[in-house]
Amino acid sequence: MIVQQSGINGSLQKGCYLLIGQRLYQILVLAGYGCKESIYFSMQADPVDYGEWKTGIQTTGTLSAINGFLGKVAQAAAGGISGLLLSWGAYDADAVHQTANALTAIKMMYIYIPALLIICSIITMSFYHLDKEFPQIQKELGLSLIHI
């Protein structure tokens, strides 16, 4: 049985299973990423209404400007951290095989750091209770769901 599967047909079969598994994993990851991005941008209006409710000042433009600025800062930091990690790992673009440190640096960039940041996001979002207060805020501000 093992000898039969070690031939070309067995290798093709294992390769097909691996490819299907990778594609299913990618679909799940991308679906989760799409949900995260959608929620992030849709949640930006809630703090504006909350701020107006608490202070009487509407800060839509300020929030958008700060959000855009922080996004650019985060992109710059991510690029810098990636460069530092690749430098630390002695990554060589021309090498056929990378060193153990280079592979660790790559894993840190694509697995460990994103996982840590997702955990931090989950913890931060556990303190987000504005969605429970939002109906009352809307009522007091005189807003309807149609205008949001």
NUNU-674436 format. One record per residue (C-alpha): residue number from 1; residue in one letter; x, y negated, z negated. Coordinates in steps of 0.001 Angstrom, whole numbers, plus 524288, in hexadecimal, padded with zeros to 5 digits. Each point is the difference from the previous one (the first is absolute). Example, Ala and Ser with C-alpha at 12.3 -4.5 7.8 and 13.67 -1.06 7.14 Angstrom:
<i=1; aa=A; px=8300C; py=81194; pz=7E188>
<i=2; aa=S; px=8055A; py=7F290; pz=80294>
//
This chain:
<i=1; aa=M; px=80000; py=80000; pz=80000>
<i=2; aa=I; px=80AC7; py=7F661; pz=7FC6B>
<i=3; aa=V; px=807BB; py=803B8; pz=80C19>
<i=4; aa=Q; px=7F42E; py=7FD8C; pz=808B5>
<i=5; aa=Q; px=7FD65; py=7F26B; pz=7FA5D>
<i=6; aa=S; px=80E27; py=7FBD9; pz=8012B>
<i=7; aa=G; px=7FED9; py=7FFCF; pz=80EE4>
<i=8; aa=I; px=7FBB0; py=7F4C0; pz=8089D>
<i=9; aa=N; px=7F178; py=80213; pz=7FD60>
<i=10; aa=G; px=80210; py=7FFC2; pz=7F146>
<i=11; aa=S; px=80814; py=7F394; pz=800D8>
<i=12; aa=L; px=7F5BE; py=7F96A; pz=80874>
<i=13; aa=Q; px=7F553; py=80408; pz=7F6AC>
<i=14; aa=K; px=80760; py=7FAA9; pz=7F43C>
<i=15; aa=G; px=802DC; py=7F380; pz=80777>
<i=16; aa=C; px=7F1A3; py=7FE31; pz=80365>
<i=17; aa=Y; px=7FBFD; py=801E2; pz=7F1CB>
<i=18; aa=L; px=80A3C; py=7F62A; pz=7FBB8>
<i=19; aa=L; px=7FB94; py=7F618; pz=80A30>
<i=20; aa=I; px=7F1B5; py=80177; pz=7FC36>
<i=21; aa=G; px=8036F; py=7FE6F; pz=7F1A1>
<i=22; aa=Q; px=807E9; py=7F3C3; pz=802CD>
<i=23; aa=R; px=7F4F8; py=7F9FC; pz=807F0>
<i=24; aa=L; px=7F5ED; py=802BC; pz=7F55A>
<i=25; aa=Y; px=80916; py=7F9EB; pz=7F5EF>
<i=26; aa=Q; px=801ED; py=7F3F1; pz=8088F>
<i=27; aa=I; px=7F152; py=7FE65; pz=801D4>
<i=28; aa=L; px=7FDCE; py=8007B; pz=7F144>
<i=29; aa=V; px=80B08; py=7F668; pz=7FD36>
<i=30; aa=L; px=7FB9E; py=7F66C; pz=80A6A>
<i=31; aa=A; px=7F1D1; py=800C1; pz=7FBA0>
<i=32; aa=G; px=80444; py=7FCB6; pz=7F233>
<i=33; aa=Y; px=8088D; py=7F4E5; pz=804C7>
<i=34; aa=G; px=7F4D4; py=7FA77; pz=8080E>
<i=35; aa=C; px=7F6F1; py=80050; pz=7F43F>
<i=36; aa=K; px=80A2F; py=7F934; pz=7F7A5>
<i=37; aa=E; px=801E6; py=7F524; pz=809ED>
<i=38; aa=S; px=7F163; py=7FE20; pz=801D9>
<i=39; aa=I; px=7FD82; py=7FF32; pz=7F17B>
<i=40; aa=Y; px=80B54; py=7F6A3; pz=7FDE0>
<i=41; aa=F; px=7FB26; py=7F5E6; pz=809AA>
<i=42; aa=S; px=7F1B0; py=8016D; pz=7FC5B>
<i=43; aa=M; px=80334; py=7FDDB; pz=7F1A5>
<i=44; aa=Q; px=8063E; py=7F2B8; pz=80281>
<i=45; aa=A; px=7F2ED; py=7F8F7; pz=8000F>
<i=46; aa=D; px=7FC4D; py=804B5; pz=7F264>
<i=47; aa=P; px=80A8A; py=7F866; pz=7F884>
<i=48; aa=V; px=7FC64; py=7F3AF; pz=8078D>
<i=49; aa=D; px=7F1E6; py=80120; pz=7FB7C>
<i=50; aa=Y; px=80487; py=8036E; pz=7F244>
<i=51; aa=G; px=808D0; py=7F409; pz=7FF9A>
<i=52; aa=E; px=7F528; py=7F73C; pz=804E6>
<i=53; aa=W; px=7F6CB; py=805D0; pz=7F5E5>
<i=54; aa=K; px=809BC; py=7FDBE; pz=7F4E7>
<i=55; aa=T; px=805B8; py=7F2CF; pz=80410>
<i=56; aa=G; px=7F6D4; py=7FA3D; pz=80A12>
<i=57; aa=I; px=80B42; py=7FF1D; pz=809C0>
<i=58; aa=Q; px=7FFEB; py=807EA; pz=80C90>
<i=59; aa=T; px=80DBB; py=80468; pz=803BA>
<i=60; aa=T; px=7FE0B; py=807E0; pz=80C6E>
<i=61; aa=G; px=80AE4; py=7F93E; pz=80781>
<i=62; aa=T; px=80984; py=800A2; pz=7F4BC>
<i=63; aa=L; px=7FDB1; py=80E86; pz=7FE15>
<i=64; aa=S; px=801F2; py=802A7; pz=80E79>
<i=65; aa=A; px=80C8E; py=7F808; pz=8003E>
<i=66; aa=I; px=80595; py=8069C; pz=7F3EB>
<i=67; aa=N; px=7FC29; py=80D5B; pz=80533>
<i=68; aa=G; px=806B2; py=7FD64; pz=80D06>
<i=69; aa=F; px=80C3C; py=7FAE8; pz=7F954>
<i=70; aa=L; px=800E6; py=80B8D; pz=7F6B0>
<i=71; aa=G; px=7FE1E; py=8095E; pz=80B6A>
<i=72; aa=K; px=80BB4; py=7F9ED; pz=806DE>
<i=73; aa=V; px=80823; py=8007C; pz=7F39C>
<i=74; aa=A; px=7FC72; py=80E5E; pz=7FE39>
<i=75; aa=Q; px=803C8; py=80322; pz=80E16>
<i=76; aa=A; px=80D08; py=7F926; pz=7FE5B>
<i=77; aa=A; px=80287; py=80716; pz=7F328>
<i=78; aa=A; px=7FC79; py=80D13; pz=8062B>
<i=79; aa=G; px=80988; py=7FD9B; pz=80B1B>
<i=80; aa=G; px=80AB8; py=7FC11; pz=7F692>
<i=81; aa=I; px=7FDB0; py=80BA5; pz=7F711>
<i=82; aa=S; px=8000F; py=80929; pz=80BBA>
<i=83; aa=G; px=80D06; py=7FA79; pz=80470>
<i=84; aa=L; px=805C7; py=80136; pz=7F265>
<i=85; aa=L; px=7FB61; py=80E0C; pz=7FE9C>
<i=86; aa=L; px=80574; py=803E0; pz=80D47>
<i=87; aa=S; px=80CC4; py=7F950; pz=7FCB6>
<i=88; aa=W; px=8007E; py=806C4; pz=7F2BD>
<i=89; aa=G; px=7FD5F; py=80D16; pz=80678>
<i=90; aa=A; px=80A9F; py=7FDAD; pz=80A42>
<i=91; aa=Y; px=7F632; py=80230; pz=80AF1>
<i=92; aa=D; px=806A3; py=80201; pz=80D2A>
<i=93; aa=A; px=7F714; py=7FE3F; pz=80BC4>
<i=94; aa=D; px=80976; py=80770; pz=808BC>
<i=95; aa=A; px=80184; py=80BB6; pz=7F708>
<i=96; aa=V; px=7F9B5; py=80CCC; pz=803EC>
<i=97; aa=H; px=7FDE7; py=80388; pz=7F1A9>
<i=98; aa=Q; px=7FE65; py=7F624; pz=7F51A>
<i=99; aa=T; px=80694; py=800D1; pz=7F2BC>
<i=100; aa=A; px=7F85F; py=80405; pz=7F3FA>
<i=101; aa=N; px=80024; py=7F1D5; pz=7FB36>
<i=102; aa=A; px=7FA94; py=7FB27; pz=80CF1>
<i=103; aa=L; px=7F50E; py=80A0C; pz=7FF81>
<i=104; aa=T; px=7FD0C; py=7FC09; pz=7F1F8>
<i=105; aa=A; px=7FF68; py=7F1AC; pz=80411>
<i=106; aa=I; px=7F69B; py=80358; pz=80B0A>
<i=107; aa=K; px=7F78A; py=807F9; pz=7F6C1>
<i=108; aa=M; px=7FFF0; py=7F4A8; pz=7F677>
<i=109; aa=M; px=7FB53; py=7F6BD; pz=80AB7>
<i=110; aa=Y; px=7F558; py=808DA; pz=80540>
<i=111; aa=I; px=7FBAF; py=80812; pz=7F443>
<i=112; aa=Y; px=80458; py=7FBB6; pz=7F273>
<i=113; aa=I; px=7FED7; py=7F12F; pz=800B2>
<i=114; aa=P; px=7F2C2; py=8002F; pz=8071B>
<i=115; aa=A; px=7FAD3; py=80A2B; pz=7F662>
<i=116; aa=L; px=8046A; py=7F7A3; pz=7F485>
<i=117; aa=L; px=7F9B3; py=7F3EA; pz=805D9>
<i=118; aa=I; px=7F340; py=80751; pz=8027A>
<i=119; aa=I; px=7FFDB; py=8046A; pz=7F1CA>
<i=120; aa=C; px=80247; py=7F1D6; pz=7FBD7>
<i=121; aa=S; px=7F4AC; py=7FBD3; pz=808C3>
<i=122; aa=I; px=7F712; py=80A35; pz=7FA15>
<i=123; aa=I; px=8037F; py=7FB81; pz=7F244>
<i=124; aa=T; px=7FDF7; py=7F1BB; pz=803B7>
<i=125; aa=M; px=7F2E7; py=802D5; pz=80660>
<i=126; aa=S; px=7FB5B; py=80723; pz=7F3D2>
<i=127; aa=F; px=7FF48; py=7F274; pz=7F9A8>
<i=128; aa=Y; px=7F7CF; py=7FA72; pz=80B24>
<i=129; aa=H; px=7F23C; py=7FE54; pz=7FAB6>
<i=130; aa=L; px=7FB6E; py=7F4D3; pz=80883>
<i=131; aa=D; px=7F731; py=808DF; pz=80803>
<i=132; aa=K; px=7F79A; py=80233; pz=7F3DE>
<i=133; aa=E; px=7FEC4; py=7F15F; pz=7FD96>
<i=134; aa=F; px=7FE28; py=7FC37; pz=80E3F>
<i=135; aa=P; px=7F105; py=800CF; pz=800B0>
<i=136; aa=Q; px=7FEEE; py=7F687; pz=7F48F>
<i=137; aa=I; px=80A45; py=7F705; pz=80601>
<i=138; aa=Q; px=7F89A; py=7FFDD; pz=80CF3>
<i=139; aa=K; px=7F346; py=7FD15; pz=7F923>
<i=140; aa=E; px=805C2; py=7F4A9; pz=7F875>
<i=141; aa=L; px=806DB; py=7FA76; pz=80BE3>
<i=142; aa=G; px=7F36E; py=80123; pz=807ED>
<i=143; aa=L; px=8063E; py=808D8; pz=80A24>
<i=144; aa=S; px=7F919; py=80AFE; pz=806FB>
<i=145; aa=L; px=805F6; py=80C63; pz=80541>
<i=146; aa=I; px=7FD0F; py=7FB64; pz=80DD3>
<i=147; aa=H; px=809B4; py=7F4BA; pz=7FEE1>
<i=148; aa=I; px=80B47; py=80881; pz=7FB5D>
//
